[in-house]
Amino acid sequence: MTERAAIRLMIVDDHPIVREGLRTLLSDEPGIEIVGEAGDAEEGERLAASLSPDIILMDVAKMGYRHG
């Protein structure tokens, strides 16, 4: 049986306590590697370019993105 590579996850949220809670909750999950965190969309874009996460978990409601 082959072992799967971990999903590389980056967290982007403007609230440090939310980022900390998500990191704490997800860091113990097998198959998930937290590769970075950002406090706003601009920082998230810069980090994503350099870290190449598989998934970005982002609070878009407070990041200046418009729905629709």
C-alpha positions as CSV (number, residue, x, y, z in Angstrom):
1,M,0.0,0.0,0.0
2,T,1.4,3.4,-1.0
3,E,1.3,6.4,1.3
4,R,-0.4,9.5,-0.1
5,A,1.3,12.8,0.1
6,A,-0.2,15.3,2.6
7,I,-2.6,17.9,1.4
8,R,-0.7,21.2,1.6
9,L,-3.1,23.8,3.2
10,M,-2.8,27.5,3.7
11,I,-5.1,29.5,6.0
12,V,-6.0,33.1,5.2
13,D,-8.2,35.0,7.7
14,D,-8.0,38.5,9.2
15,H,-8.6,37.3,12.7
16,P,-5.5,35.7,14.4
17,I,-7.6,33.7,16.8
18,V,-9.5,32.1,13.9
19,R,-6.3,31.2,12.2
20,E,-4.9,29.8,15.4
21,G,-8.1,27.7,16.0
22,L,-8.1,26.4,12.5
23,R,-4.4,25.6,12.7
24,T,-4.9,23.8,16.0
25,L,-7.9,21.8,14.7
26,L,-6.3,20.8,11.4
27,S,-2.7,20.3,12.3
28,D,-3.4,17.0,14.0
29,E,-5.3,15.6,11.1
30,P,-3.5,12.9,9.2
31,G,-2.8,13.8,5.6
32,I,-3.0,17.6,6.2
33,E,0.1,19.8,6.3
34,I,-0.4,23.5,7.2
35,V,2.2,25.3,5.0
36,G,1.3,28.9,5.7
37,E,-1.0,31.5,7.2
38,A,-1.8,35.1,6.1
39,G,-3.9,37.9,7.7
40,D,-5.1,39.4,4.5
41,A,-5.7,38.7,0.8
42,E,-2.6,40.5,-0.4
43,E,-0.3,38.5,1.9
44,G,-2.2,35.4,1.0
45,E,-1.5,35.9,-2.7
46,R,2.2,36.5,-2.1
47,L,2.5,33.4,0.1
48,A,0.5,31.2,-2.2
49,A,2.8,32.1,-5.1
50,S,5.9,31.0,-3.1
51,L,4.4,28.1,-1.1
52,S,2.2,26.5,-3.8
53,P,-0.5,25.1,-1.4
54,D,-2.9,22.5,-2.7
55,I,-5.8,24.2,-0.9
56,I,-6.3,27.8,0.4
57,L,-8.9,28.1,3.2
58,M,-9.9,31.8,3.0
59,D,-12.5,34.0,4.6
60,V,-13.5,35.9,1.5
61,A,-16.4,37.8,3.2
62,K,-14.0,40.1,5.0
63,M,-11.2,40.2,2.3
64,G,-12.7,42.7,0.0
65,Y,-14.1,40.2,-2.5
66,R,-17.6,40.8,-3.9
67,H,-20.1,38.0,-4.1
68,G,-21.9,37.4,-7.3
